[in-house]
Amino acid sequence: MKVRGVLLTFFILLKFFLQYIAINPVYELHRDEYLHVDLGNHLAWGYTTVPPITGLISYLIIALGKSVFWVKFFPALFGVLTLVVVWKIIEELKGNLFALSLGAIGVICSALLRINTLYQPNSLEYLLWTLVFYYVIVYINRDQVKWLWLVALTFAVGFLNKYNIAFLMLGFVLALLFTEHKRVFLERHFYFAFGVAFLLVLPNLFWQFQNDFPVLRHMKVLSETQLVNVDRIDFVKDQFLFFIGSIFTLIAAFIGLVTYKPFKQYRIVLYAFFFVLLIYFYFKAKSYYSIGLYPVLLAFGSVYLEAVLKDGWKLYLRPVLLAIPVLIIIPLFNLIVPALSPHQIVENPNLFKKLGLLQWEDGQEYQLPQDFADMLGWSELGILVDQAFEKIEDKNKTLIQCDNYGEAGAVNFYSSQKHSEALAINADYLYWYPLDRMEIKNVILIQDPQDDDPNRERERELFETVEFIGEIKNKFARERGARVYLLKGAKTSINKILKEEIEKEKAGLN
């Protein structure tokens, strides 16, 4: 095997290894991951929260046994493939071993280390964004229409994974207007390729239309509950943190794309970068939405530095530059991934607090980073639900009603009972109620810790008995205090009540 092959294999194995050791075994899945896994049980051309590809991947995860290993495998795989695509871009730009190593290290020692631990659409999204840049670069180099087709098809897959790729395409369209590559608008294959891409995404658009565009309702909820707390200054600051160990490589990319003659034909990449960043800045997007813009810049920066540091004393700077990202990520490792236990974080919170990692989306500070707290306490719900089921005779007439999608997904992941699927009038679960197929006589009710009716006075009027089963006791869990109740012997039509609440919720989202 050639040196390049050995080196690439090493980086691939290192990336996989780091993704798995990055998570302390005390942590469970993240609230969003439970929802995403459940999508595999309800295959469709779209969902309230994400397009259909996540459901397809989840279907495969379920078929493989629905273990934590497989849930974590796919984001890790997409992270590895992102590294491989950056490697290919560097080769396309005529980079050699130093540039290849610098680019690979830049990918490994970055915020992607955290992103690739979570089963969310983001890992695949950033891979597909990087692929789009790669195909654009190859198309510029070779002027072959097959690469234009690959750009279009990658866009279609990206759209079916996460709609944010539309902003990348908008950025590229605006960038084309400022470069000689705008001649592509005269290329008939451009329209054929994106016409086929449109046909590929059309079933999802039709699904959105049939369901009154739930993506718009989802964005409305996000803007009212999360994006409202986004600060544009913080958005800008965060851009310097995602690849903090490779800042010099990113700066080199900007310098190279502006001044380095061999990069002149690729300035469309730089223009697209800034257009997308400006769009996100204007709409007050979450700062991590832009991460997919940076891997391609790592490639350009690595190749430019290799060209600049090519002889004399400058050669001695190469090993220094290779070491800097590693030396910076080592002390940051425990801050960006859940490698430390909650007790270790609580005992040494200063650096977490200084970097603002203890501030949640509501603007308040807590003991743990929000994402870490969202990975605790969930398995307790599965145990409590199983305890409740042991007390029920007519199990097939029992509904598990949760307050939010995290609780519903966690129960479905951890509960050993097979009689009922946990649901919530929230997120995608809102559409999965079997009210036309099942007469509800009993309810296992899971209530948020913020609920103001711990005695369940309302439910006591609807059921013969109301029994408190237990609550989440993990003091570090975001869901600490969530309570489980067993409601037996419905006195009225629970189906009718739920239908009314579901319709009310849908109307409220419109």
Summary of the structure (lengths in Angstrom):
residues: 510
radius of gyration: 25.0
end to end distance: 58.7
largest distance: 86.9
contacts: 1720
relative contact order: 0.11
helix: 65%
strand: 6%
